[in-house]
Amino acid sequence: MDKSKSPLKVALHGMEDRTAKTMVMYLQGPCRGAAVVVSDSEADVDIFDADVAGVSNLMEAHRAKKPHRPVIALSLRDGELAHVFYVKKPVKTDDMLAALNKALAFSGEIKHNETKSAQLSVNADSIQPVIEKPESTHLKSFVIDNDERKKTAKHQAAMQLNEKGFNAFIGNVTGLDVNDPSQFAVANYNPKDYFQGYVESAFKISREQGEIMQLNSGWSPVIIFPHNNEIWLDADDKQLRSFSGLIIANTLDGKISTTAITFESSSLSRSLDKFHSMDAFLWKVACWASKGRYPIAIDVTQPVYLKSWPNFTRLLITPHALRISALLIRGPRTLANVAEVLNIKPQYVFVFISAAYALGLTGQARRESDALIAQSSEIKANKNKGFLSRIMSKLRG
Amino acid sequence: MSQYKIIFTGPVGAGKTTAINSISDLPPIKTDAAASDMTKSKKSATTVAMDYGVMNLPGGEKLHLYGTPGQERFDFMWDILVTGGIGLVLLLDNTRADPFVDMKFFLDAFDKFIGDTAVAVGVTQMDVSAKPTIEDYQVQLGGMGLKLPVFAVDARVRNDVSILIQSLLYSLDPGLEE
């Protein structure tokens, strides 16, 4: 089908809502928008499910009403009716595209003949234009990739870490106690020393240029798909965690590069379960680079703010991350103050800020007024606190 | 003993019934009926009165979970439903024609209740329609002067619904301990 042409307008018949919705998505996804579902009055082609009860009558009635409109029938059996293009179930994309092409050609032929007849007609009264008011359609135009739902890693529910598993999972820096206030000033890290810095840089280039990029690091390459906000990496979390925790700026710097790759090479068959969202990937990489420290760009003595809640259901949830978000979304605070108010170890605040900062969700409050506002070390408890705590306990059970 | 409840709201087909089912300790009581009118294009049955589920808590307490009817013509019931509610879960279907209009409608409709409590927003069907993105929702909310938890949610997955409710509870009181 010629993609430069507008899509064929089709009307669906004999399909219940779920099937109709699937067809809308199928035509726009696997069939690459070759046809679009519209109301009956606007359609050039009718598509029937030929296996539902009463479809014969429905089809007959339609053909009587629109005798020249091509019909495609989706059927379990071979078809017999003349001028009906049959697509055998289970429907294959090639078969459907072929049927749409035939219907298009048939429709063009009919229109051509009709024009010819009209030109030959001497009786203008015999031509009665039928003006039909298009029915409004509530179908949203979206393109679905049929493989999207198979990208299980991309859509999987969040892992919620508790304090017990934190140190083993996130790691720590030998000789540094990030929870000791006297060491706060040095409890930071530079993302540029780690894989995180290279990932951030590659994401930025890829997004700015709108091109599919490959981050080469001497390790498994990361393929970046900026339009879908996803990456592909052939490595598990354990391997990624190890690599993300290494200082690589001095050892691998010359070997790390970002190169544009063609759509064809990026479209090679790839395991769908190895696609991840860019945000979820960078969030994890930042957590593992942080090891409980905060990014060097943050001044630990000044308040930080949170622009918006992270999309927690698709991110690694570090201990107390939801509480920290709920507090910071109310207004800027220093990291130490957050830890004090929530009565938690500073490392949990630091690791959260590292991940949120990597995604651009947090920043340093620069207004003088923010620094001047007295940051209370207490927050007003909800009147139902006891009950809410019991719900929380049940949910986290 | 006090009766506490969380209200689930959102347009037809956004997953309210499913979300309640995901976290309820009892099979939820549904009041679905065969859909007619405009709801028929979204699902064959729709909730005409309300959904109800319950979470049993330690000490014999219960958290009641109520789902509002999605059809706007039943909005007279919403005021009754929210009485005694501790917060609102708003579910939005990302495949709808304009989910931002839906969001604004429900936030306006429950404006007073939200002002007294809190709200968390779950966006369903993001694996079918990836746009608008969560960031787009945040931008819209920012324009309304709101900073709410907005998460991608699969209403069938307990963990997703649980995290959404946790964010609601922490919005009410960040001091709650894990």
Interface residues (C-beta under 8 A of the other chain):
Chain A: E16 D17 R18 M25 H138 L139 K140 F142 I144 E148 R149 K151 H155 A157 A158 Q160 N162 E163 N228 N229 K307 S308 W309 N311 F312 T313 R314 I317 P319 H320 L322 R323 I324 S325 A326 L327 I329 R330 V341 L342 N343 I379 A381 N382 N384 K385 F387 L388 S389 R390 I391 M392 S393 K394 L395 R396
Chain B: S2 Y4 I23 M38 K40 S41 K42 K43 S44 M55 N56 L57 P58 G59 E61 L63 I86 T95 R96 A97 G122 M126 D127 V128 S129 A130 K131 T133 I134 E135 Q138 L141 G142 K147 L148 P149 V150 F151 A152 V153 D154 V157 N159 D160 S162 I163 L164 I165 Q166 S167 L169 Y170 S171 L172 D173 P174 G175 L176 E177 E178
